[in-house]
Amino acid sequence: MDETKYLKGFNDGYFTAKTMPDIRQSMTFKNVDGPTDYQLGFEDGQKEYKMEKERGLSKDDFSRDDQKRNLDLDR
């Protein structure tokens, strides 16, 4: 497996699911020999975003307020 292509696909899939969910429904991958590493990563990236969304997690959840709150626990 080409990890570079998989990672690129994962990041693109995550970004697409987050910012352009309607576009993904119109996208199709056509390969005679089966899915590529990029396609596998793309699908996994979308799945990861959906799982995080279902759990209520996002990068916005880790704001500076949360970081301050964690620092307060160390006192």
PDB file of N, CA, C and O in Angstrom:
ATOM      1  N   MET A   1       0.843  -1.178   0.000  1.00  0.00           N
ATOM      2  CA  MET A   1       0.000   0.000   0.000  1.00  0.00           C
ATOM      3  C   MET A   1       0.889   1.243   0.000  1.00  0.00           C
ATOM      4  O   MET A   1       1.866   1.331   0.744  1.00  0.00           O
ATOM      5  N   ASP A   2       0.528   2.186  -0.844  1.00  0.00           N
ATOM      6  CA  ASP A   2       1.239   3.464  -0.906  1.00  0.00           C
ATOM      7  C   ASP A   2       0.637   4.387   0.150  1.00  0.00           C
ATOM      8  O   ASP A   2      -0.439   4.953  -0.044  1.00  0.00           O
ATOM      9  N   GLU A   3       1.340   4.529   1.261  1.00  0.00           N
ATOM     10  CA  GLU A   3       0.817   5.307   2.390  1.00  0.00           C
ATOM     11  C   GLU A   3       0.623   6.779   2.048  1.00  0.00           C
ATOM     12  O   GLU A   3      -0.283   7.421   2.579  1.00  0.00           O
ATOM     13  N   THR A   4       1.455   7.315   1.177  1.00  0.00           N
ATOM     14  CA  THR A   4       1.327   8.721   0.794  1.00  0.00           C
ATOM     15  C   THR A   4       0.007   8.958   0.069  1.00  0.00           C
ATOM     16  O   THR A   4      -0.699   9.926   0.354  1.00  0.00           O
ATOM     17  N   LYS A   5      -0.324   8.071  -0.869  1.00  0.00           N
ATOM     18  CA  LYS A   5      -1.586   8.204  -1.608  1.00  0.00           C
ATOM     19  C   LYS A   5      -2.779   7.956  -0.692  1.00  0.00           C
ATOM     20  O   LYS A   5      -3.796   8.643  -0.787  1.00  0.00           O
ATOM     21  N   TYR A   6      -2.649   6.966   0.198  1.00  0.00           N
ATOM     22  CA  TYR A   6      -3.733   6.682   1.138  1.00  0.00           C
ATOM     23  C   TYR A   6      -3.987   7.889   2.039  1.00  0.00           C
ATOM     24  O   TYR A   6      -5.136   8.282   2.241  1.00  0.00           O
ATOM     25  N   LEU A   7      -2.930   8.474   2.575  1.00  0.00           N
ATOM     26  CA  LEU A   7      -3.063   9.626   3.467  1.00  0.00           C
ATOM     27  C   LEU A   7      -3.663  10.824   2.736  1.00  0.00           C
ATOM     28  O   LEU A   7      -4.498  11.536   3.293  1.00  0.00           O
ATOM     29  N   LYS A   8      -3.243  11.049   1.500  1.00  0.00           N
ATOM     30  CA  LYS A   8      -3.814  12.132   0.695  1.00  0.00           C
ATOM     31  C   LYS A   8      -5.310  11.890   0.499  1.00  0.00           C
ATOM     32  O   LYS A   8      -6.110  12.816   0.636  1.00  0.00           O
ATOM     33  N   GLY A   9      -5.686  10.668   0.184  1.00  0.00           N
ATOM     34  CA  GLY A   9      -7.095  10.326   0.013  1.00  0.00           C
ATOM     35  C   GLY A   9      -7.874  10.480   1.306  1.00  0.00           C
ATOM     36  O   GLY A   9      -9.002  10.972   1.299  1.00  0.00           O
ATOM     37  N   PHE A  10      -7.276  10.060   2.423  1.00  0.00           N
ATOM     38  CA  PHE A  10      -7.927  10.179   3.727  1.00  0.00           C
ATOM     39  C   PHE A  10      -8.214  11.642   4.043  1.00  0.00           C
ATOM     40  O   PHE A  10      -9.328  11.996   4.429  1.00  0.00           O
ATOM     41  N   ASN A  11      -7.204  12.486   3.878  1.00  0.00           N
ATOM     42  CA  ASN A  11      -7.375  13.911   4.170  1.00  0.00           C
ATOM     43  C   ASN A  11      -8.402  14.553   3.241  1.00  0.00           C
ATOM     44  O   ASN A  11      -9.219  15.362   3.681  1.00  0.00           O
ATOM     45  N   ASP A  12      -8.361  14.195   1.958  1.00  0.00           N
ATOM     46  CA  ASP A  12      -9.334  14.738   1.011  1.00  0.00           C
ATOM     47  C   ASP A  12     -10.748  14.257   1.337  1.00  0.00           C
ATOM     48  O   ASP A  12     -11.703  15.029   1.246  1.00  0.00           O
ATOM     49  N   GLY A  13     -10.884  13.002   1.712  1.00  0.00           N
ATOM     50  CA  GLY A  13     -12.194  12.467   2.071  1.00  0.00           C
ATOM     51  C   GLY A  13     -12.758  13.118   3.311  1.00  0.00           C
ATOM     52  O   GLY A  13     -13.947  13.432   3.366  1.00  0.00           O
ATOM     53  N   TYR A  14     -11.919  13.322   4.303  1.00  0.00           N
ATOM     54  CA  TYR A  14     -12.342  13.974   5.545  1.00  0.00           C
ATOM     55  C   TYR A  14     -12.787  15.402   5.251  1.00  0.00           C
ATOM     56  O   TYR A  14     -13.847  15.838   5.700  1.00  0.00           O
ATOM     57  N   PHE A  15     -11.956  16.135   4.482  1.00  0.00           N
ATOM     58  CA  PHE A  15     -12.255  17.522   4.147  1.00  0.00           C
ATOM     59  C   PHE A  15     -13.549  17.618   3.336  1.00  0.00           C
ATOM     60  O   PHE A  15     -14.380  18.490   3.591  1.00  0.00           O
ATOM     61  N   THR A  16     -13.717  16.733   2.373  1.00  0.00           N
ATOM     62  CA  THR A  16     -14.915  16.748   1.539  1.00  0.00           C
ATOM     63  C   THR A  16     -16.158  16.457   2.365  1.00  0.00           C
ATOM     64  O   THR A  16     -17.179  17.124   2.201  1.00  0.00           O
ATOM     65  N   ALA A  17     -16.085  15.476   3.244  1.00  0.00           N
ATOM     66  CA  ALA A  17     -17.237  15.141   4.083  1.00  0.00           C
ATOM     67  C   ALA A  17     -17.597  16.300   5.000  1.00  0.00           C
ATOM     68  O   ALA A  17     -18.773  16.533   5.280  1.00  0.00           O
ATOM     69  N   LYS A  18     -16.600  17.019   5.461  1.00  0.00           N
ATOM     70  CA  LYS A  18     -16.834  18.119   6.395  1.00  0.00           C
ATOM     71  C   LYS A  18     -17.351  19.368   5.695  1.00  0.00           C
ATOM     72  O   LYS A  18     -18.287  20.004   6.179  1.00  0.00           O
ATOM     73  N   THR A  19     -16.765  19.721   4.580  1.00  0.00           N
ATOM     74  CA  THR A  19     -17.065  21.016   3.964  1.00  0.00           C
ATOM     75  C   THR A  19     -17.972  20.946   2.742  1.00  0.00           C
ATOM     76  O   THR A  19     -18.612  21.938   2.393  1.00  0.00           O
ATOM     77  N   MET A  20     -18.036  19.790   2.086  1.00  0.00           N
ATOM     78  CA  MET A  20     -18.829  19.669   0.861  1.00  0.00           C
ATOM     79  C   MET A  20     -19.585  18.342   0.815  1.00  0.00           C
ATOM     80  O   MET A  20     -19.385  17.568  -0.121  1.00  0.00           O
ATOM     81  N   PRO A  21     -20.442  18.055   1.787  1.00  0.00           N
ATOM     82  CA  PRO A  21     -21.094  16.745   1.826  1.00  0.00           C
ATOM     83  C   PRO A  21     -21.973  16.460   0.610  1.00  0.00           C
ATOM     84  O   PRO A  21     -22.131  15.300   0.231  1.00  0.00           O
ATOM     85  N   ASP A  22     -22.543  17.485  -0.006  1.00  0.00           N
ATOM     86  CA  ASP A  22     -23.404  17.274  -1.169  1.00  0.00           C
ATOM     87  C   ASP A  22     -22.615  16.857  -2.402  1.00  0.00           C
ATOM     88  O   ASP A  22     -23.118  16.117  -3.247  1.00  0.00           O
ATOM     89  N   ILE A  23     -21.388  17.331  -2.502  1.00  0.00           N
ATOM     90  CA  ILE A  23     -20.565  17.002  -3.665  1.00  0.00           C
ATOM     91  C   ILE A  23     -20.224  15.517  -3.674  1.00  0.00           C
ATOM     92  O   ILE A  23     -20.187  14.899  -4.738  1.00  0.00           O
ATOM     93  N   ARG A  24     -19.978  14.945  -2.521  1.00  0.00           N
ATOM     94  CA  ARG A  24     -19.572  13.535  -2.448  1.00  0.00           C
ATOM     95  C   ARG A  24     -20.620  12.618  -3.050  1.00  0.00           C
ATOM     96  O   ARG A  24     -20.272  11.604  -3.656  1.00  0.00           O
ATOM     97  N   GLN A  25     -21.877  12.945  -2.898  1.00  0.00           N
ATOM     98  CA  GLN A  25     -22.932  12.083  -3.427  1.00  0.00           C
ATOM     99  C   GLN A  25     -22.904  12.020  -4.952  1.00  0.00           C
ATOM    100  O   GLN A  25     -23.347  11.033  -5.540  1.00  0.00           O
ATOM    101  N   SER A  26     -22.392  13.060  -5.590  1.00  0.00           N
ATOM    102  CA  SER A  26     -22.328  13.079  -7.049  1.00  0.00           C
ATOM    103  C   SER A  26     -21.007  12.520  -7.581  1.00  0.00           C
ATOM    104  O   SER A  26     -20.849  12.366  -8.792  1.00  0.00           O
ATOM    105  N   MET A  27     -20.060  12.215  -6.696  1.00  0.00           N
ATOM    106  CA  MET A  27     -18.757  11.701  -7.117  1.00  0.00           C
ATOM    107  C   MET A  27     -18.802  10.189  -7.274  1.00  0.00           C
ATOM    108  O   MET A  27     -19.450   9.488  -6.497  1.00  0.00           O
ATOM    109  N   THR A  28     -18.109   9.706  -8.282  1.00  0.00           N
ATOM    110  CA  THR A  28     -17.950   8.265  -8.448  1.00  0.00           C
ATOM    111  C   THR A  28     -16.503   7.968  -8.818  1.00  0.00           C
ATOM    112  O   THR A  28     -15.858   8.740  -9.527  1.00  0.00           O
ATOM    113  N   PHE A  29     -16.009   6.843  -8.328  1.00  0.00           N
ATOM    114  CA  PHE A  29     -14.685   6.359  -8.698  1.00  0.00           C
ATOM    115  C   PHE A  29     -14.891   5.162  -9.611  1.00  0.00           C
ATOM    116  O   PHE A  29     -15.633   4.238  -9.277  1.00  0.00           O
ATOM    117  N   LYS A  30     -14.240   5.180 -10.753  1.00  0.00           N
ATOM    118  CA  LYS A  30     -14.380   4.071 -11.691  1.00  0.00           C
ATOM    119  C   LYS A  30     -13.009   3.450 -11.933  1.00  0.00           C
ATOM    120  O   LYS A  30     -12.121   4.077 -12.510  1.00  0.00           O
ATOM    121  N   ASN A  31     -12.857   2.236 -11.492  1.00  0.00           N
ATOM    122  CA  ASN A  31     -11.619   1.481 -11.703  1.00  0.00           C
ATOM    123  C   ASN A  31     -11.974   0.079 -12.152  1.00  0.00           C
ATOM    124  O   ASN A  31     -12.905  -0.537 -11.632  1.00  0.00           O
ATOM    125  N   VAL A  32     -11.237  -0.412 -13.105  1.00  0.00           N
ATOM    126  CA  VAL A  32     -11.432  -1.772 -13.567  1.00  0.00           C
ATOM    127  C   VAL A  32     -10.788  -2.752 -12.594  1.00  0.00           C
ATOM    128  O   VAL A  32     -11.321  -3.837 -12.362  1.00  0.00           O
ATOM    129  N   ASP A  33      -9.652  -2.380 -12.027  1.00  0.00           N
ATOM    130  CA  ASP A  33      -8.872  -3.285 -11.183  1.00  0.00           C
ATOM    131  C   ASP A  33      -9.196  -3.179  -9.702  1.00  0.00           C
ATOM    132  O   ASP A  33      -8.485  -3.760  -8.882  1.00  0.00           O
ATOM    133  N   GLY A  34     -10.238  -2.462  -9.339  1.00  0.00           N
ATOM    134  CA  GLY A  34     -10.572  -2.309  -7.927  1.00  0.00           C
ATOM    135  C   GLY A  34     -10.115  -0.968  -7.398  1.00  0.00           C
ATOM    136  O   GLY A  34      -9.514  -0.176  -8.124  1.00  0.00           O
ATOM    137  N   PRO A  35     -10.399  -0.714  -6.133  1.00  0.00           N
ATOM    138  CA  PRO A  35     -10.089   0.599  -5.556  1.00  0.00           C
ATOM    139  C   PRO A  35      -8.582   0.825  -5.404  1.00  0.00           C
ATOM    140  O   PRO A  35      -7.815  -0.104  -5.153  1.00  0.00           O
ATOM    141  N   THR A  36      -8.194   2.071  -5.563  1.00  0.00           N
ATOM    142  CA  THR A  36      -6.790   2.454  -5.381  1.00  0.00           C
ATOM    143  C   THR A  36      -6.554   2.799  -3.910  1.00  0.00           C
ATOM    144  O   THR A  36      -7.496   2.888  -3.123  1.00  0.00           O
ATOM    145  N   ASP A  37      -5.301   2.989  -3.557  1.00  0.00           N
ATOM    146  CA  ASP A  37      -4.968   3.394  -2.193  1.00  0.00           C
ATOM    147  C   ASP A  37      -5.604   4.744  -1.869  1.00  0.00           C
ATOM    148  O   ASP A  37      -6.069   4.968  -0.752  1.00  0.00           O
ATOM    149  N   TYR A  38      -5.621   5.642  -2.861  1.00  0.00           N
ATOM    150  CA  TYR A  38      -6.248   6.949  -2.665  1.00  0.00           C
ATOM    151  C   TYR A  38      -7.739   6.781  -2.359  1.00  0.00           C
ATOM    152  O   TYR A  38      -8.260   7.410  -1.439  1.00  0.00           O
ATOM    153  N   GLN A  39      -8.414   5.943  -3.123  1.00  0.00           N
ATOM    154  CA  GLN A  39      -9.854   5.733  -2.921  1.00  0.00           C
ATOM    155  C   GLN A  39     -10.146   5.115  -1.560  1.00  0.00           C
ATOM    156  O   GLN A  39     -11.103   5.505  -0.891  1.00  0.00           O
ATOM    157  N   LEU A  40      -9.335   4.165  -1.155  1.00  0.00           N
ATOM    158  CA  LEU A  40      -9.522   3.550   0.158  1.00  0.00           C
ATOM    159  C   LEU A  40      -9.349   4.588   1.259  1.00  0.00           C
ATOM    160  O   LEU A  40     -10.128   4.630   2.211  1.00  0.00           O
ATOM    161  N   GLY A  41      -8.330   5.420   1.125  1.00  0.00           N
ATOM    162  CA  GLY A  41      -8.112   6.489   2.091  1.00  0.00           C
ATOM    163  C   GLY A  41      -9.247   7.490   2.086  1.00  0.00           C
ATOM    164  O   GLY A  41      -9.669   7.955   3.145  1.00  0.00           O
ATOM    165  N   PHE A  42      -9.746   7.826   0.909  1.00  0.00           N
ATOM    166  CA  PHE A  42     -10.842   8.781   0.774  1.00  0.00           C
ATOM    167  C   PHE A  42     -12.075   8.276   1.523  1.00  0.00           C
ATOM    168  O   PHE A  42     -12.694   9.019   2.285  1.00  0.00           O
ATOM    169  N   GLU A  43     -12.422   7.026   1.304  1.00  0.00           N
ATOM    170  CA  GLU A  43     -13.581   6.433   1.981  1.00  0.00           C
ATOM    171  C   GLU A  43     -13.365   6.390   3.495  1.00  0.00           C
ATOM    172  O   GLU A  43     -14.282   6.688   4.261  1.00  0.00           O
ATOM    173  N   ASP A  44     -12.165   6.023   3.923  1.00  0.00           N
ATOM    174  CA  ASP A  44     -11.876   5.971   5.359  1.00  0.00           C
ATOM    175  C   ASP A  44     -11.911   7.361   5.990  1.00  0.00           C
ATOM    176  O   ASP A  44     -12.346   7.513   7.132  1.00  0.00           O
ATOM    177  N   GLY A  45     -11.459   8.368   5.260  1.00  0.00           N
ATOM    178  CA  GLY A  45     -11.510   9.741   5.759  1.00  0.00           C
ATOM    179  C   GLY A  45     -12.939  10.202   5.971  1.00  0.00           C
ATOM    180  O   GLY A  45     -13.244  10.870   6.959  1.00  0.00           O
ATOM    181  N   GLN A  46     -13.812   9.843   5.045  1.00  0.00           N
ATOM    182  CA  GLN A  46     -15.226  10.200   5.195  1.00  0.00           C
ATOM    183  C   GLN A  46     -15.848   9.470   6.381  1.00  0.00           C
ATOM    184  O   GLN A  46     -16.617  10.053   7.145  1.00  0.00           O
ATOM    185  N   LYS A  47     -15.514   8.203   6.525  1.00  0.00           N
ATOM    186  CA  LYS A  47     -16.039   7.430   7.657  1.00  0.00           C
ATOM    187  C   LYS A  47     -15.573   8.026   8.983  1.00  0.00           C
ATOM    188  O   LYS A  47     -16.344   8.112   9.938  1.00  0.00           O
ATOM    189  N   GLU A  48     -14.312   8.432   9.033  1.00  0.00           N
ATOM    190  CA  GLU A  48     -13.764   9.027  10.260  1.00  0.00           C
ATOM    191  C   GLU A  48     -14.518  10.303  10.614  1.00  0.00           C
ATOM    192  O   GLU A  48     -14.863  10.517  11.777  1.00  0.00           O
ATOM    193  N   TYR A  49     -14.777  11.154   9.619  1.00  0.00           N
ATOM    194  CA  TYR A  49     -15.512  12.391   9.893  1.00  0.00           C
ATOM    195  C   TYR A  49     -16.919  12.075  10.406  1.00  0.00           C
ATOM    196  O   TYR A  49     -17.391  12.699  11.357  1.00  0.00           O
ATOM    197  N   LYS A  50     -17.576  11.118   9.782  1.00  0.00           N
ATOM    198  CA  LYS A  50     -18.935  10.759  10.210  1.00  0.00           C
ATOM    199  C   LYS A  50     -18.940  10.223  11.638  1.00  0.00           C
ATOM    200  O   LYS A  50     -19.837  10.545  12.417  1.00  0.00           O
ATOM    201  N   MET A  51     -17.942   9.405  11.988  1.00  0.00           N
ATOM    202  CA  MET A  51     -17.868   8.880  13.353  1.00  0.00           C
ATOM    203  C   MET A  51     -17.637  10.005  14.352  1.00  0.00           C
ATOM    204  O   MET A  51     -18.272  10.037  15.406  1.00  0.00           O
ATOM    205  N   GLU A  52     -16.735  10.927  14.032  1.00  0.00           N
ATOM    206  CA  GLU A  52     -16.475  12.057  14.926  1.00  0.00           C
ATOM    207  C   GLU A  52     -17.712  12.933  15.070  1.00  0.00           C
ATOM    208  O   GLU A  52     -18.010  13.426  16.157  1.00  0.00           O
ATOM    209  N   LYS A  53     -18.421  13.121  13.981  1.00  0.00           N
ATOM    210  CA  LYS A  53     -19.633  13.943  14.009  1.00  0.00           C
ATOM    211  C   LYS A  53     -20.702  13.282  14.882  1.00  0.00           C
ATOM    212  O   LYS A  53     -21.382  13.960  15.653  1.00  0.00           O
ATOM    213  N   GLU A  54     -20.848  11.969  14.762  1.00  0.00           N
ATOM    214  CA  GLU A  54     -21.822  11.238  15.572  1.00  0.00           C
ATOM    215  C   GLU A  54     -21.475  11.306  17.053  1.00  0.00           C
ATOM    216  O   GLU A  54     -22.367  11.355  17.900  1.00  0.00           O
ATOM    217  N   ARG A  55     -20.194  11.308  17.365  1.00  0.00           N
ATOM    218  CA  ARG A  55     -19.756  11.397  18.760  1.00  0.00           C
ATOM    219  C   ARG A  55     -19.732  12.837  19.251  1.00  0.00           C
ATOM    220  O   ARG A  55     -19.509  13.095  20.434  1.00  0.00           O
ATOM    221  N   GLY A  56     -19.965  13.775  18.335  1.00  0.00           N
ATOM    222  CA  GLY A  56     -19.983  15.180  18.715  1.00  0.00           C
ATOM    223  C   GLY A  56     -18.603  15.782  18.842  1.00  0.00           C
ATOM    224  O   GLY A  56     -18.425  16.778  19.543  1.00  0.00           O
ATOM    225  N   LEU A  57     -17.622  15.196  18.178  1.00  0.00           N
ATOM    226  CA  LEU A  57     -16.256  15.703  18.245  1.00  0.00           C
ATOM    227  C   LEU A  57     -15.940  16.520  17.007  1.00  0.00           C
ATOM    228  O   LEU A  57     -16.400  16.202  15.911  1.00  0.00           O
ATOM    229  N   SER A  58     -15.172  17.550  17.179  1.00  0.00           N
ATOM    230  CA  SER A  58     -14.622  18.313  16.065  1.00  0.00           C
ATOM    231  C   SER A  58     -13.421  19.085  16.577  1.00  0.00           C
ATOM    232  O   SER A  58     -13.192  19.164  17.784  1.00  0.00           O
ATOM    233  N   LYS A  59     -12.666  19.646  15.671  1.00  0.00           N
ATOM    234  CA  LYS A  59     -11.511  20.440  16.091  1.00  0.00           C
ATOM    235  C   LYS A  59     -11.965  21.640  16.901  1.00  0.00           C
ATOM    236  O   LYS A  59     -11.234  22.113  17.772  1.00  0.00           O
ATOM    237  N   ASP A  60     -13.158  22.135  16.626  1.00  0.00           N
ATOM    238  CA  ASP A  60     -13.688  23.275  17.368  1.00  0.00           C
ATOM    239  C   ASP A  60     -13.921  22.933  18.838  1.00  0.00           C
ATOM    240  O   ASP A  60     -13.935  23.826  19.685  1.00  0.00           O
ATOM    241  N   ASP A  61     -14.104  21.654  19.148  1.00  0.00           N
ATOM    242  CA  ASP A  61     -14.325  21.236  20.534  1.00  0.00           C
ATOM    243  C   ASP A  61     -13.076  21.427  21.384  1.00  0.00           C
ATOM    244  O   ASP A  61     -13.159  21.482  22.611  1.00  0.00           O
ATOM    245  N   PHE A  62     -11.931  21.526  20.742  1.00  0.00           N
ATOM    246  CA  PHE A  62     -10.677  21.664  21.458  1.00  0.00           C
ATOM    247  C   PHE A  62     -10.205  23.114  21.389  1.00  0.00           C
ATOM    248  O   PHE A  62      -9.115  23.404  20.898  1.00  0.00           O
ATOM    249  N   SER A  63     -11.027  23.995  21.878  1.00  0.00           N
ATOM    250  CA  SER A  63     -10.741  25.428  21.804  1.00  0.00           C
ATOM    251  C   SER A  63      -9.800  25.842  22.925  1.00  0.00           C
ATOM    252  O   SER A  63      -9.403  25.029  23.759  1.00  0.00           O
ATOM    253  N   ARG A  64      -9.456  27.104  22.927  1.00  0.00           N
ATOM    254  CA  ARG A  64      -8.581  27.621  23.974  1.00  0.00           C
ATOM    255  C   ARG A  64      -9.243  27.541  25.337  1.00  0.00           C
ATOM    256  O   ARG A  64      -8.560  27.356  26.344  1.00  0.00           O
ATOM    257  N   ASP A  65     -10.570  27.680  25.387  1.00  0.00           N
ATOM    258  CA  ASP A  65     -11.261  27.564  26.668  1.00  0.00           C
ATOM    259  C   ASP A  65     -11.043  26.181  27.271  1.00  0.00           C
ATOM    260  O   ASP A  65     -10.838  26.046  28.477  1.00  0.00           O
ATOM    261  N   ASP A  66     -11.089  25.156  26.424  1.00  0.00           N
ATOM    262  CA  ASP A  66     -10.840  23.805  26.909  1.00  0.00           C
ATOM    263  C   ASP A  66      -9.403  23.668  27.391  1.00  0.00           C
ATOM    264  O   ASP A  66      -9.144  23.012  28.400  1.00  0.00           O
ATOM    265  N   GLN A  67      -8.478  24.278  26.680  1.00  0.00           N
ATOM    266  CA  GLN A  67      -7.080  24.196  27.083  1.00  0.00           C
ATOM    267  C   GLN A  67      -6.871  24.896  28.416  1.00  0.00           C
ATOM    268  O   GLN A  67      -6.126  24.407  29.266  1.00  0.00           O
ATOM    269  N   LYS A  68      -7.524  26.041  28.606  1.00  0.00           N
ATOM    270  CA  LYS A  68      -7.417  26.748  29.881  1.00  0.00           C
ATOM    271  C   LYS A  68      -8.007  25.904  31.000  1.00  0.00           C
ATOM    272  O   LYS A  68      -7.459  25.838  32.101  1.00  0.00           O
ATOM    273  N   ARG A  69      -9.129  25.263  30.705  1.00  0.00           N
ATOM    274  CA  ARG A  69      -9.775  24.440  31.715  1.00  0.00           C
ATOM    275  C   ARG A  69      -8.844  23.295  32.119  1.00  0.00           C
ATOM    276  O   ARG A  69      -8.743  22.967  33.301  1.00  0.00           O
ATOM    277  N   ASN A  70      -8.173  22.692  31.155  1.00  0.00           N
ATOM    278  CA  ASN A  70      -7.236  21.615  31.463  1.00  0.00           C
ATOM    279  C   ASN A  70      -6.055  22.126  32.279  1.00  0.00           C
ATOM    280  O   ASN A  70      -5.560  21.420  33.158  1.00  0.00           O
ATOM    281  N   LEU A  71      -5.601  23.336  31.999  1.00  0.00           N
ATOM    282  CA  LEU A  71      -4.500  23.901  32.774  1.00  0.00           C
ATOM    283  C   LEU A  71      -4.930  24.163  34.209  1.00  0.00           C
ATOM    284  O   LEU A  71      -4.129  24.020  35.132  1.00  0.00           O
ATOM    285  N   ASP A  72      -6.186  24.546  34.402  1.00  0.00           N
ATOM    286  CA  ASP A  72      -6.684  24.792  35.745  1.00  0.00           C
ATOM    287  C   ASP A  72      -6.666  23.518  36.589  1.00  0.00           C
ATOM    288  O   ASP A  72      -6.530  23.584  37.811  1.00  0.00           O
ATOM    289  N   LEU A  73      -6.801  22.373  35.947  1.00  0.00           N
ATOM    290  CA  LEU A  73      -6.796  21.116  36.682  1.00  0.00           C
ATOM    291  C   LEU A  73      -5.414  20.797  37.242  1.00  0.00           C
ATOM    292  O   LEU A  73      -5.289  20.058  38.219  1.00  0.00           O
ATOM    293  N   ASP A  74      -4.392  21.350  36.627  1.00  0.00           N
ATOM    294  CA  ASP A  74      -3.025  21.061  37.057  1.00  0.00           C
ATOM    295  C   ASP A  74      -2.615  21.843  38.302  1.00  0.00           C
ATOM    296  O   ASP A  74      -1.573  21.553  38.890  1.00  0.00           O
ATOM    297  N   ARG A  75      -3.382  22.792  38.701  1.00  0.00           N
ATOM    298  CA  ARG A  75      -3.000  23.613  39.857  1.00  0.00           C
ATOM    299  C   ARG A  75      -3.055  22.876  41.148  1.00  0.00           C
ATOM    300  O   ARG A  75      -2.758  23.446  42.198  1.00  0.00           O
TER     301      ARG A  75
END
